[in-house]
Amino acid sequence: MSKKLLVFLTGLFLLAALASYVYYRRTVAAVPLDPWALVPDDAVLVTATRDQPTLVRHLKETQVWDNLTTVRYFQNLENTVALIDSLTGSRNVVLRFLGRKHVLTSVHVTGPGRFDVLLQVPIGSVREYRQVRSLVDALARDPQFRVRTRDYEGTLLTEINEPGTGRGLTFLNHRNHLIFSPNPLLVEAVVRRLAGPAQPTVAADFQGTDFFRLRDVDATLLINYRRLPQLLGVFFRADVGPSIGALTSLGRNGQLEMKLAGNKVVFNGFVNPETTAGSLHERLRGQPAQRLRMAEVLSLRTALLVHLGLGPAGVLRGPRPATPRPDTLNPAVLPLLDSLTAGLSQEVALAYLAPPTARVKPGRLALMWCARPAQQALLLGQLRRVVGASPSFERVGPYQIHQTGVPELPARLVGPLFAGFRAPVVAVVGSYLVFGDDAAALRAWLQDVAAENVWSRSPTQVAFLQETQPLARLSVVLDTRNAWNLLLRGLVEERRAGLLRNESLFKRFPQVALQLVPAANEQEEGAQYFSQLLLRHPLVGPAVARPQGSTGTGSVLAFKTPLAGAPLLVPVAGATRPGVLVQDAAQVLHYVTPENVVAWSDSLPGPLVGRLQRRTVAGRAGYLLATAGQLHFLDQQGRPAPQFPLNLPDSVRATGLSVSPEGAGAAPRLLVAGGAETCFCTTPTATPTPTGSPNAWTSTWPLSRCT
């Protein structure tokens, strides 16, 4: 081959490469990639985050992080992060890599009794791409792992497996977006999804909604309510499924924002209604939202409450068919049932009482509001006479328990959502008809009502209800402490051990409420439900937040004990406002987060002397402070550092504290002002006495007078 031909072919190749690059930049790369287009259509839940360091900080400040670290999934994740740090030779590599990226995490049901997670992380620079390649190469060289690539429908997939353990990971890189999952089928579903880029995404109904433009939003959550029963079926027994499916048929899909603050996690957002025939939304369309007025008759032993606000309760049952089905009931019963249903309105609810053990069937009650309870009692008496039920009754305090004589009477009155009462008993309590599936459950509930052990008499429960939406169509209220045995009974056998392992996380928020509020213009096209999911634990702390000013745009922390001394502003990475350290008159030090929430408190032996300082001592970042007889060093979660507090000798009374500048290769020295123009200095690496505890120090502690 002549040199001229070689030069010509080389130039032609370079020209073709340049043309391909320009074409890619002008056509493919010029069109921004929608990350939602990479999420398979069968996703049940999708979370989106954009500021991972702030999210981790909020999880730690609300102490949720400590509970998450006890979950096996997060423990495995921590081990993976530690492995990556080890292979890269640096700390916090994963958190720095994630940074402020838009990260999507989706949950999918991948088989009977199984679900898996798919993650999507964008690559922002050539440097980050090299980090990923270096990590994969390091894993390929490690004998504990096996790395291989394979082709799937023209796309290169990389698989990383740990032989002998069954653990592995499959990922692909599509236009600088890493998509990876422990289940290779989910990654393959992404490849198939890319074959039809024009099809709508799972978030197509919420393209005009961006919750991250709002302040203090930690994450967003997309919920596919049509597939939610399928995911819950992975955890709960098959007989629970129909009830869950009936309730979730209010909505088709929804998107919520998540905020972590103090003693609660709040999800607020919107839900698109389910418009298919026979759905719960179609039955209740146009019905007014109602208040939860039955708090005065709800026992403190209630584990789960499903509350529906509506107009006439007959809309749940629907019209009676013109040609009735064969029924064993006396024909004279039907007019009485219609009259009873006509008298019910505004509120209907199902309540489950806390069982003593998981082996005991929980008590189940149906509560229905009526405007004329006396007339309803007369109709129930006529019904008993028609069906030949016993006129005898059992008295519990001022209330009477009667037999009904009609199987499935609640379902005959207000529809199949209240099925399961095979031999119901009934009592009239105030303005409510209360049906029980057996006399024992209704008796226990009436005893609590007679003793006023009800929600309206509990300050904790009242404070919780005040934070929920006042008007709602659907309210699901869960008390995780009372519902523990109820959940153990409802779970499939394979999931009970997991619930027991994660008990601390589950009981972190004992008060849970999910509510759907219909729009005022519900009949118009595009109307959505407002949805709120509230996870809360009772506020037990040194301060209470109150609105600031008449507009309520800010909040003020009112401490129960008067404050003493000047506060210290603490800069917080990623936050626009600083945190605050302050001490009260009871010698308790409090840290207030930028979100105006007391994250932790620590008792001190006396008032602070000098000023608080944010320092790094012996390689640890924290807060350095002194009392008259001790030196303290607290980490960023308020925990004492090792070898602290340091007890000063009896002859020394500190009046101030400072830190000398660090020398080359030398530890910083603590300078303690002792009054009378004397100064003492030491280092924080002293050793404890052989016989004392690590916090017991003697006069042999290396304290010297400064000159």
C-alpha positions as semicolon CSV with decimal commas, in nm:
position;residue;x (nm);y (nm);z (nm)
1;M;0,000;0,000;0,000
2;S;0,140;0,337;-0,101
3;K;0,197;0,609;0,154
4;K;-0,043;0,840;-0,026
5;L;-0,324;0,584;0,000
6;L;-0,246;0,525;0,367
7;V;-0,256;0,896;0,441
8;F;-0,581;0,926;0,244
9;L;-0,749;0,640;0,436
10;T;-0,625;0,775;0,769
11;G;-0,764;1,119;0,688
12;L;-1,093;0,964;0,572
13;F;-1,120;0,769;0,899
14;L;-1,051;1,080;1,108
15;L;-1,302;1,279;0,904
16;A;-1,567;1,006;0,955
17;A;-1,493;0,997;1,328
18;L;-1,525;1,375;1,349
19;A;-1,850;1,368;1,153
20;S;-1,990;1,099;1,383
21;Y;-1,891;1,299;1,690
22;V;-2,050;1,618;1,553
23;Y;-2,364;1,425;1,462
24;Y;-2,384;1,276;1,811
25;R;-2,335;1,615;1,977
26;R;-2,584;1,791;1,750
27;T;-2,856;1,526;1,752
28;V;-2,845;1,263;2,025
29;A;-2,654;1,446;2,298
30;A;-2,834;1,774;2,227
31;V;-3,162;1,619;2,342
32;P;-3,158;1,601;2,724
33;L;-3,222;1,258;2,870
34;D;-3,529;1,228;3,091
35;P;-3,419;1,005;3,381
36;W;-3,780;0,891;3,430
37;A;-3,764;0,733;3,083
38;L;-3,519;0,479;3,229
39;V;-3,766;0,354;3,495
40;P;-3,957;0,037;3,393
41;D;-4,334;0,071;3,376
42;D;-4,399;-0,187;3,651
43;A;-4,241;0,031;3,924
44;V;-4,455;0,043;4,239
45;L;-4,257;0,309;4,429
46;V;-3,999;0,554;4,296
47;T;-3,800;0,786;4,523
48;A;-3,602;1,082;4,391
49;T;-3,332;1,271;4,581
50;R;-3,116;1,566;4,478
51;D;-2,907;1,646;4,785
52;Q;-2,774;1,331;4,946
53;P;-2,547;1,500;5,210
54;T;-2,837;1,711;5,340
55;L;-3,066;1,406;5,343
56;V;-2,811;1,210;5,548
57;R;-2,773;1,507;5,784
58;H;-3,147;1,529;5,838
59;L;-3,169;1,153;5,898
60;K;-2,901;1,184;6,165
61;E;-3,053;1,494;6,325
62;T;-3,393;1,325;6,352
63;Q;-3,221;1,008;6,484
64;V;-3,377;0,801;6,205
65;W;-3,028;0,713;6,083
66;D;-2,957;0,514;6,401
67;N;-3,270;0,307;6,340
68;L;-3,190;0,253;5,972
69;T;-2,848;0,112;6,056
70;T;-3,019;-0,180;6,235
71;V;-3,196;-0,289;5,913
72;R;-3,017;-0,573;5,733
73;Y;-3,051;-0,405;5,391
74;F;-2,879;-0,089;5,514
75;Q;-2,617;-0,292;5,696
76;N;-2,530;-0,461;5,366
77;L;-2,526;-0,118;5,203
78;E;-2,285;0,009;5,470
79;N;-2,059;-0,290;5,406
80;T;-2,062;-0,212;5,034
81;V;-1,976;0,152;5,100
82;A;-1,690;0,044;5,328
83;L;-1,562;-0,189;5,056
84;I;-1,566;0,093;4,800
85;D;-1,379;0,320;5,041
86;S;-1,121;0,045;5,091
87;L;-1,072;-0,015;4,718
88;T;-1,042;0,354;4,636
89;G;-0,826;0,438;4,937
90;S;-1,044;0,730;5,046
91;R;-1,332;0,797;5,286
92;N;-1,691;0,895;5,199
93;V;-1,631;0,823;4,830
94;V;-1,990;0,719;4,767
95;L;-2,146;1,021;4,942
96;R;-1,916;1,261;4,759
97;F;-1,990;1,088;4,427
98;L;-2,367;1,114;4,482
99;G;-2,344;1,475;4,602
100;R;-2,631;1,678;4,460
101;K;-2,715;1,441;4,177
102;H;-3,070;1,349;4,079
103;V;-3,083;0,989;4,204
104;L;-3,384;0,766;4,132
105;T;-3,459;0,448;4,327
106;S;-3,751;0,231;4,215
107;V;-3,912;-0,073;4,378
108;H;-4,049;-0,356;4,161
109;V;-4,227;-0,684;4,231
110;T;-4,019;-0,941;4,044
111;G;-4,184;-1,267;4,144
112;P;-4,411;-1,438;4,395
113;G;-4,313;-1,309;4,739
114;R;-4,017;-1,111;4,602
115;F;-3,935;-0,749;4,523
116;D;-3,614;-0,581;4,404
117;V;-3,467;-0,233;4,376
118;L;-3,333;-0,048;4,070
119;L;-3,107;0,255;4,113
120;Q;-3,012;0,527;3,867
121;V;-2,719;0,766;3,921
122;P;-2,594;1,019;3,662
123;I;-2,222;1,061;3,585
124;G;-2,135;1,428;3,581
125;S;-1,778;1,442;3,447
126;V;-1,495;1,248;3,286
127;R;-1,331;1,227;3,628
128;E;-1,635;1,050;3,773
129;Y;-1,645;0,814;3,477
130;R;-1,282;0,723;3,544
131;Q;-1,368;0,663;3,910
132;V;-1,635;0,412;3,808
133;R;-1,403;0,235;3,565
134;S;-1,123;0,225;3,825
135;L;-1,361;0,071;4,078
136;V;-1,478;-0,196;3,832
137;D;-1,117;-0,276;3,740
138;A;-1,026;-0,304;4,109
139;L;-1,314;-0,548;4,165
140;A;-1,203;-0,749;3,861
141;R;-0,857;-0,787;4,013
142;D;-0,996;-0,892;4,350
143;P;-1,021;-1,275;4,373
144;Q;-1,337;-1,246;4,585
145;F;-1,533;-1,107;4,291
146;R;-1,604;-1,206;3,934
147;V;-1,665;-0,938;3,671
148;R;-1,792;-1,020;3,325
149;T;-1,980;-0,844;3,044
150;R;-2,256;-0,972;2,821
151;D;-2,465;-0,839;2,537
152;Y;-2,842;-0,799;2,572
153;E;-3,031;-0,676;2,265
154;G;-2,730;-0,476;2,148
155;T;-2,655;-0,322;2,491
156;L;-2,348;-0,411;2,697
157;L;-2,430;-0,519;3,052
158;T;-2,168;-0,561;3,323
159;E;-2,219;-0,821;3,596
160;I;-2,031;-0,824;3,927
161;N;-2,080;-1,137;4,137
162;E;-1,943;-1,264;4,465
163;P;-1,902;-1,640;4,410
164;G;-2,043;-1,864;4,680
165;T;-2,273;-1,602;4,833
166;G;-2,538;-1,556;4,566
167;R;-2,490;-1,178;4,583
168;G;-2,429;-0,981;4,269
169;L;-2,494;-0,661;4,075
170;T;-2,575;-0,587;3,711
171;F;-2,536;-0,240;3,562
172;L;-2,526;-0,052;3,235
173;N;-2,419;0,296;3,134
174;H;-2,668;0,474;2,911
175;R;-2,566;0,825;2,811
176;N;-2,370;0,875;3,133
177;H;-2,647;0,737;3,351
178;L;-2,559;0,434;3,562
179;I;-2,850;0,193;3,606
180;F;-2,784;-0,098;3,838
181;S;-2,976;-0,357;4,035
182;P;-2,917;-0,685;4,219
183;N;-3,173;-0,838;3,983
184;P;-3,049;-0,851;3,619
185;L;-3,409;-0,878;3,495
186;L;-3,473;-0,517;3,599
187;V;-3,170;-0,391;3,405
188;E;-3,289;-0,588;3,103
189;A;-3,631;-0,423;3,144
190;V;-3,458;-0,084;3,116
191;V;-3,300;-0,192;2,787
192;R;-3,641;-0,293;2,653
193;R;-3,783;0,034;2,779
194;L;-3,522;0,225;2,577
195;A;-3,644;0,054;2,261
196;G;-3,963;0,264;2,278
197;P;-3,856;0,613;2,384
198;A;-4,185;0,770;2,277
199;Q;-4,398;0,580;2,529
200;P;-4,506;0,777;2,839
201;T;-4,299;0,745;3,156
202;V;-4,422;0,642;3,500
203;A;-4,413;1,013;3,598
204;A;-4,588;1,143;3,285
205;D;-4,888;1,264;3,489
206;F;-4,661;1,482;3,706
207;Q;-4,426;1,638;3,451
208;G;-4,536;1,987;3,554
209;T;-4,469;1,923;3,923
210;D;-4,123;1,981;4,071
211;F;-4,128;1,961;4,450
212;F;-3,756;2,031;4,469
213;R;-3,828;2,396;4,395
214;L;-3,985;2,415;4,740
215;R;-3,786;2,474;5,054
216;D;-3,652;2,194;5,278
217;V;-3,771;1,907;5,054
218;D;-3,550;1,604;5,120
219;A;-3,696;1,364;4,861
220;T;-4,001;1,286;4,650
221;L;-4,201;0,964;4,635
222;L;-4,400;0,839;4,336
223;I;-4,666;0,574;4,415
224;N;-4,844;0,351;4,165
225;Y;-5,163;0,270;4,357
226;R;-5,273;0,017;4,096
227;R;-4,966;-0,194;4,171
228;L;-4,946;-0,118;4,543
229;P;-5,164;-0,419;4,643
230;Q;-4,919;-0,638;4,450
231;L;-4,627;-0,508;4,658
232;L;-4,817;-0,537;4,985
233;G;-4,908;-0,892;4,884
234;V;-4,538;-0,976;4,913
235;F;-4,566;-0,909;5,287
236;F;-4,926;-0,982;5,388
237;R;-5,146;-1,290;5,368
238;A;-5,376;-1,340;5,071
239;D;-5,694;-1,280;5,274
240;V;-5,579;-0,921;5,347
241;G;-5,542;-0,836;4,977
242;P;-5,908;-0,760;4,884
243;S;-5,943;-0,500;5,160
244;I;-5,620;-0,329;5,055
245;G;-5,723;-0,329;4,690
246;A;-6,060;-0,173;4,771
247;L;-5,898;0,118;4,958
248;T;-5,623;0,182;4,704
249;S;-5,885;0,210;4,427
250;L;-5,938;0,571;4,535
251;G;-5,627;0,673;4,342
252;R;-5,440;0,573;4,027
253;N;-5,099;0,720;4,106
254;G;-4,955;0,995;4,321
255;Q;-4,642;1,198;4,388
256;L;-4,545;1,328;4,732
257;E;-4,270;1,545;4,874
258;M;-4,085;1,428;5,186
259;K;-3,965;1,649;5,471
260;L;-3,773;1,533;5,778
261;A;-3,813;1,764;6,074
262;G;-3,778;1,693;6,444
263;N;-4,024;1,433;6,563
264;K;-4,196;1,362;6,233
265;V;-4,163;1,275;5,867
266;V;-4,423;1,443;5,646
267;F;-4,519;1,344;5,290
268;N;-4,743;1,594;5,109
269;G;-4,852;1,576;4,747
270;F;-5,122;1,492;4,497
271;V;-5,299;1,176;4,381
272;N;-5,477;1,124;4,051
273;P;-5,817;0,958;4,108
274;E;-5,894;0,609;3,983
275;T;-6,171;0,649;3,725
276;T;-6,231;0,284;3,631
277;A;-6,583;0,154;3,683
278;G;-6,652;0,014;4,029
279;S;-6,359;0,187;4,198
280;L;-6,401;0,343;4,540
281;H;-6,341;0,685;4,389
282;E;-6,631;0,643;4,146
283;R;-6,859;0,546;4,435
284;L;-6,757;0,849;4,642
285;R;-6,717;1,108;4,365
286;G;-6,887;1,429;4,469
287;Q;-6,926;1,327;4,834
288;P;-6,810;1,588;5,090
289;A;-6,500;1,534;5,302
290;Q;-6,568;1,506;5,674
291;R;-6,397;1,558;6,007
292;L;-6,294;1,268;6,226
293;R;-6,547;1,331;6,503
294;M;-6,543;0,982;6,649
295;A;-6,229;1,044;6,858
296;E;-6,455;1,058;7,164
297;V;-6,557;0,694;7,114
298;L;-6,229;0,544;6,991
299;S;-6,051;0,330;7,248
300;L;-5,684;0,386;7,324
301;R;-5,641;0,017;7,237
302;T;-5,723;0,091;6,872
303;A;-5,442;-0,040;6,655
304;L;-5,577;0,049;6,309
305;L;-5,855;0,282;6,199
306;V;-5,988;0,311;5,842
307;H;-6,216;0,616;5,833
308;L;-6,429;0,730;5,540
309;G;-6,590;1,073;5,523
310;L;-6,892;1,099;5,294
311;G;-7,250;1,219;5,264
312;P;-7,517;0,947;5,280
313;A;-7,358;0,613;5,363
314;G;-7,575;0,435;5,107
315;V;-7,340;0,539;4,825
316;L;-7,092;0,277;4,948
317;R;-7,350;0,001;4,908
318;G;-7,498;0,127;4,584
319;P;-7,855;0,070;4,467
320;R;-8,016;-0,263;4,545
321;P;-8,050;-0,476;4,229
322;A;-8,398;-0,484;4,074
323;T;-8,392;-0,865;4,074
324;P;-8,258;-0,963;4,415
325;R;-8,039;-1,265;4,452
326;P;-8,175;-1,565;4,642
327;D;-8,146;-1,485;5,012
328;T;-8,234;-1,674;5,325
329;L;-8,353;-1,354;5,495
330;N;-8,719;-1,281;5,552
331;P;-8,847;-1,046;5,275
332;A;-8,968;-0,811;5,550
333;V;-8,606;-0,751;5,648
334;L;-8,511;-0,562;5,329
335;P;-8,720;-0,248;5,403
336;L;-8,571;-0,235;5,752
337;L;-8,220;-0,260;5,610
338;D;-8,294;0,023;5,367
339;S;-8,430;0,237;5,651
340;L;-8,120;0,170;5,862
341;T;-7,892;0,261;5,571
342;A;-8,087;0,581;5,503
343;G;-8,017;0,696;5,860
344;L;-7,639;0,656;5,829
345;S;-7,420;0,939;5,698
346;Q;-7,101;1,149;5,731
347;E;-6,871;0,890;5,894
348;V;-6,816;0,517;5,863
349;A;-6,506;0,340;5,987
350;L;-6,342;0,007;6,055
351;A;-6,141;-0,023;6,376
352;Y;-5,909;-0,306;6,482
353;L;-5,822;-0,348;6,849
354;A;-5,477;-0,450;6,969
355;P;-5,465;-0,827;7,033
356;P;-5,266;-0,953;7,335
357;T;-5,060;-1,190;7,114
358;A;-5,016;-1,259;6,745
359;R;-5,208;-1,588;6,783
360;V;-5,526;-1,417;6,904
361;K;-5,768;-1,282;6,645
362;P;-5,790;-0,902;6,677
363;G;-6,121;-0,746;6,768
364;R;-6,292;-0,583;6,470
365;L;-6,550;-0,306;6,491
366;A;-6,761;-0,110;6,241
367;L;-6,862;0,242;6,346
368;M;-7,133;0,440;6,166
369;W;-7,261;0,789;6,245
370;C;-7,634;0,850;6,253
371;A;-7,827;1,173;6,304
372;R;-8,106;1,000;6,505
373;P;-7,955;0,722;6,716
374;A;-8,284;0,660;6,902
375;Q;-8,466;0,591;6,577
376;Q;-8,186;0,360;6,466
377;A;-8,216;0,170;6,795
378;L;-8,590;0,121;6,731
379;L;-8,521;-0,009;6,380
380;L;-8,265;-0,254;6,519
381;G;-8,526;-0,374;6,769
382;Q;-8,778;-0,431;6,489
383;L;-8,510;-0,616;6,293
384;R;-8,445;-0,851;6,587
385;R;-8,816;-0,930;6,618
386;V;-8,854;-0,999;6,245
387;V;-8,558;-1,241;6,228
388;G;-8,639;-1,398;6,566
389;A;-8,320;-1,293;6,745
390;S;-8,305;-1,308;7,123
391;P;-8,428;-0,988;7,294
392;S;-8,177;-1,033;7,578
393;F;-7,885;-0,796;7,606
394;E;-7,563;-0,750;7,801
395;R;-7,504;-0,427;7,989
396;V;-7,157;-0,268;7,993
397;G;-7,168;0,052;8,194
398;P;-7,441;0,272;8,041
399;Y;-7,438;0,075;7,714
400;Q;-7,620;-0,237;7,592
401;I;-7,490;-0,512;7,363
402;H;-7,759;-0,672;7,145
403;Q;-7,759;-0,960;6,901
404;T;-7,855;-0,863;6,546
405;G;-7,960;-1,201;6,408
406;V;-7,852;-1,099;6,055
407;P;-7,520;-1,232;5,922
408;E;-7,299;-0,971;5,755
409;L;-7,529;-0,690;5,866
410;P;-7,262;-0,412;5,827
411;A;-7,195;-0,521;5,467
412;R;-7,570;-0,528;5,394
413;L;-7,594;-0,170;5,520
414;V;-7,286;0,001;5,372
415;G;-7,130;-0,234;5,121
416;P;-6,868;-0,509;5,085
417;L;-6,589;-0,300;5,241
418;F;-6,746;-0,395;5,576
419;A;-6,776;-0,767;5,509
420;G;-6,646;-1,028;5,753
421;F;-6,899;-0,987;6,038
422;R;-7,052;-1,336;6,035
423;A;-7,250;-1,303;6,359
424;P;-7,239;-0,933;6,449
425;V;-7,345;-0,774;6,774
426;V;-7,436;-0,407;6,805
427;A;-7,443;-0,122;7,056
428;V;-7,556;0,240;7,030
429;V;-7,292;0,477;7,169
430;G;-7,373;0,845;7,142
431;S;-7,442;0,917;6,776
432;Y;-7,278;0,597;6,652
433;L;-7,391;0,246;6,572
434;V;-7,103;0,018;6,664
435;F;-7,096;-0,339;6,530
436;G;-6,854;-0,599;6,665
437;D;-6,757;-0,929;6,508
438;D;-6,800;-1,088;6,851
439;A;-6,929;-0,984;7,193
440;A;-6,584;-0,998;7,358
441;A;-6,436;-0,734;7,127
442;L;-6,733;-0,500;7,163
443;R;-6,736;-0,551;7,541
444;A;-6,368;-0,456;7,575
445;W;-6,421;-0,150;7,359
446;L;-6,727;-0,034;7,558
447;Q;-6,537;-0,073;7,884
448;D;-6,271;0,167;7,755
449;V;-6,533;0,415;7,636
450;A;-6,714;0,402;7,972
451;A;-6,382;0,460;8,152
452;E;-6,302;0,749;7,911
453;N;-5,988;0,576;7,787
454;V;-6,047;0,728;7,445
455;W;-5,854;0,936;7,193
456;S;-6,019;1,264;7,286
457;R;-5,893;1,226;7,645
458;S;-5,533;1,149;7,549
459;P;-5,309;1,459;7,510
460;T;-5,069;1,258;7,294
461;Q;-5,342;1,145;7,057
462;V;-5,505;1,488;7,046
463;A;-5,172;1,650;6,956
464;F;-5,131;1,392;6,679
465;L;-5,480;1,450;6,536
466;Q;-5,421;1,826;6,537
467;E;-5,134;1,777;6,293
468;T;-5,349;1,580;6,047
469;Q;-5,581;1,726;5,784
470;P;-5,910;1,844;5,941
471;L;-6,125;1,726;5,646
472;A;-6,060;1,408;5,450
473;R;-6,235;1,146;5,243
474;L;-6,005;0,865;5,356
475;S;-5,801;0,853;5,677
476;V;-5,596;0,549;5,772
477;V;-5,455;0,588;6,125
478;L;-5,206;0,335;6,260
479;D;-5,065;0,303;6,611
480;T;-4,755;0,090;6,563
481;R;-4,728;0,003;6,933
482;N;-5,081;-0,138;6,943
483;A;-5,055;-0,284;6,592
484;W;-4,742;-0,492;6,655
485;N;-4,923;-0,823;6,713
486;L;-5,181;-0,733;6,449
487;L;-4,907;-0,697;6,187
488;L;-4,730;-1,014;6,298
489;R;-5,056;-1,202;6,247
490;G;-5,120;-1,048;5,904
491;L;-4,770;-1,104;5,762
492;V;-4,676;-1,411;5,566
493;E;-4,451;-1,648;5,757
494;E;-4,137;-1,556;5,560
495;R;-4,164;-1,186;5,652
496;R;-4,225;-1,211;6,026
497;A;-3,859;-1,256;6,112
498;G;-3,775;-0,941;5,916
499;L;-4,034;-0,739;6,109
500;L;-3,894;-0,864;6,439
501;R;-3,540;-0,768;6,333
502;N;-3,655;-0,418;6,239
503;E;-3,871;-0,356;6,545
504;S;-3,678;-0,045;6,652
505;L;-3,727;0,120;6,312
506;F;-4,093;0,025;6,294
507;K;-4,167;0,165;6,640
508;R;-3,960;0,478;6,585
509;F;-4,279;0,652;6,468
510;P;-4,569;0,503;6,666
511;Q;-4,824;0,740;6,512
512;V;-4,895;0,707;6,138
513;A;-5,172;0,869;5,934
514;L;-5,247;0,853;5,560
515;Q;-5,516;1,090;5,430
516;L;-5,672;1,176;5,095
517;V;-5,859;1,504;5,062
518;P;-6,077;1,558;4,751
519;A;-6,047;1,877;4,548
520;A;-6,316;2,141;4,580
521;N;-6,372;2,121;4,202
522;E;-6,373;1,741;4,197
523;Q;-6,612;1,717;3,904
524;E;-6,375;1,908;3,674
525;E;-6,128;1,726;3,453
526;G;-5,778;1,704;3,600
527;A;-5,892;1,741;3,963
528;Q;-5,661;1,565;4,207
529;Y;-5,666;1,449;4,567
530;F;-5,439;1,622;4,814
531;S;-5,256;1,348;5,002
532;Q;-5,066;1,352;5,330
533;L;-4,868;1,075;5,494
534;L;-4,756;1,165;5,846
535;L;-4,513;0,959;6,056
536;R;-4,478;1,101;6,406
537;H;-4,351;1,012;6,749
538;P;-4,482;1,200;7,055
539;L;-4,293;1,519;7,118
540;V;-4,093;1,474;7,437
541;G;-3,834;1,747;7,440
542;P;-3,712;2,063;7,605
543;A;-3,884;2,304;7,364
544;V;-4,209;2,350;7,173
545;A;-4,226;2,517;6,831
546;R;-4,491;2,786;6,785
547;P;-4,577;3,002;6,481
548;Q;-4,404;3,340;6,466
549;G;-4,622;3,641;6,404
550;S;-4,976;3,661;6,276
551;T;-4,887;3,525;5,933
552;G;-4,720;3,213;6,073
553;T;-4,439;3,229;5,820
554;G;-4,174;3,140;6,080
555;S;-4,153;2,952;6,408
556;V;-4,024;3,024;6,757
557;L;-3,885;2,764;6,996
558;A;-4,025;2,811;7,345
559;F;-3,796;2,632;7,594
560;K;-3,949;2,487;7,908
561;T;-3,646;2,600;8,111
562;P;-3,511;2,958;8,075
563;L;-3,196;2,989;7,869
564;A;-2,866;3,103;8,016
565;G;-2,560;3,238;7,841
566;A;-2,495;3,341;7,483
567;P;-2,574;3,100;7,197
568;L;-2,315;2,974;6,951
569;L;-2,396;2,977;6,580
570;V;-2,277;2,655;6,418
571;P;-2,224;2,657;6,037
572;V;-2,382;2,349;5,877
573;A;-2,260;2,220;5,541
574;G;-2,528;2,240;5,274
575;A;-2,764;2,454;5,485
576;T;-2,840;2,821;5,423
577;R;-2,892;2,888;5,794
578;P;-2,664;2,792;6,084
579;G;-2,747;2,568;6,377
580;V;-2,740;2,696;6,736
581;L;-2,584;2,561;7,059
582;V;-2,734;2,707;7,376
583;Q;-2,749;2,616;7,748
584;D;-3,049;2,654;7,978
585;A;-3,067;2,735;8,347
586;A;-3,078;2,362;8,435
587;Q;-2,724;2,326;8,291
588;V;-2,849;2,134;7,986
589;L;-2,683;2,204;7,649
590;H;-2,914;2,195;7,344
591;Y;-2,836;2,181;6,973
592;V;-3,100;2,345;6,750
593;T;-3,082;2,247;6,382
594;P;-3,122;2,496;6,095
595;E;-3,481;2,370;6,071
596;N;-3,547;2,505;6,426
597;V;-3,568;2,162;6,589
598;V;-3,383;2,047;6,902
599;A;-3,177;1,756;6,771
600;W;-3,005;1,657;7,098
601;S;-2,954;1,768;7,456
602;D;-2,675;1,689;7,702
603;S;-2,664;1,758;8,075
604;L;-2,354;1,932;8,210
605;P;-2,232;1,948;8,573
606;G;-2,251;2,327;8,582
607;P;-2,275;2,646;8,380
608;L;-2,041;2,700;8,091
609;V;-1,736;2,917;8,143
610;G;-1,594;3,110;7,855
611;R;-1,751;3,044;7,517
612;L;-1,840;2,738;7,313
613;Q;-1,599;2,652;7,036
614;R;-1,628;2,434;6,728
615;R;-1,295;2,257;6,695
616;T;-1,117;1,954;6,559
617;V;-0,928;1,783;6,841
618;A;-0,722;1,469;6,788
619;G;-0,869;1,436;6,437
620;R;-1,233;1,456;6,553
621;A;-1,470;1,743;6,471
622;G;-1,697;1,855;6,751
623;Y;-1,771;2,113;7,017
624;L;-1,519;2,207;7,286
625;L;-1,649;2,361;7,606
626;A;-1,564;2,388;7,975
627;T;-1,739;2,402;8,309
628;A;-1,572;2,507;8,632
629;G;-1,428;2,161;8,700
630;Q;-1,434;1,976;8,367
631;L;-1,337;2,001;8,002
632;H;-1,589;1,857;7,754
633;F;-1,564;1,760;7,390
634;L;-1,889;1,651;7,220
635;D;-1,919;1,516;6,867
636;Q;-2,174;1,646;6,620
637;Q;-2,443;1,413;6,761
638;G;-2,384;1,532;7,119
639;R;-2,194;1,222;7,232
640;P;-1,879;1,264;7,448
641;A;-1,554;1,188;7,268
642;P;-1,327;0,914;7,410
643;Q;-1,132;1,022;7,723
644;F;-1,377;1,308;7,784
645;P;-1,485;1,479;8,000
646;L;-1,151;1,566;8,161
647;N;-1,173;1,641;8,531
648;L;-0,962;1,934;8,647
649;P;-0,766;1,911;8,974
650;D;-0,949;2,036;9,281
651;S;-0,718;2,337;9,305
652;V;-0,809;2,459;8,956
653;R;-1,134;2,641;8,875
654;A;-1,162;2,711;8,503
655;T;-1,278;3,052;8,388
656;G;-1,203;3,015;8,019
657;L;-1,085;2,771;7,752
658;S;-0,905;2,806;7,421
659;V;-0,696;2,593;7,185
660;S;-0,345;2,670;7,072
661;P;-0,267;2,653;6,698
662;E;-0,150;2,311;6,578
663;G;0,221;2,290;6,511
664;A;0,389;2,080;6,249
665;G;0,339;1,721;6,360
666;A;0,231;1,829;6,709
667;A;-0,111;1,794;6,871
668;P;-0,294;2,114;6,970
669;R;-0,279;2,220;7,335
670;L;-0,581;2,311;7,546
671;L;-0,534;2,639;7,732
672;V;-0,737;2,664;8,053
673;A;-0,771;3,001;8,225
674;G;-0,773;2,940;8,600
675;G;-0,843;3,285;8,738
676;A;-0,608;3,526;8,917
677;E;-0,428;3,575;8,586
678;T;-0,308;3,212;8,580
679;C;-0,319;2,981;8,278
680;F;-0,279;2,606;8,253
681;C;-0,218;2,402;7,940
682;T;-0,239;2,035;7,844
683;T;-0,301;1,803;7,547
684;P;-0,612;1,588;7,497
685;T;-0,410;1,265;7,489
686;A;-0,361;1,211;7,861
687;T;-0,398;0,864;8,011
688;P;-0,646;0,767;8,283
689;T;-0,551;0,636;8,621
690;P;-0,491;0,259;8,635
691;T;-0,766;0,199;8,889
692;G;-1,024;0,454;8,785
693;S;-1,271;0,472;8,503
694;P;-1,168;0,631;8,171
695;N;-1,322;0,957;8,290
696;A;-1,145;0,965;8,630
697;W;-0,835;1,180;8,630
698;T;-0,591;1,264;8,911
699;S;-0,344;1,543;8,980
700;T;-0,086;1,346;8,777
701;W;-0,275;1,458;8,470
702;P;-0,018;1,660;8,271
703;L;-0,142;2,008;8,359
704;S;0,124;2,277;8,368
705;R;0,119;2,647;8,446
706;C;0,170;2,867;8,144
707;T;0,430;3,142;8,159
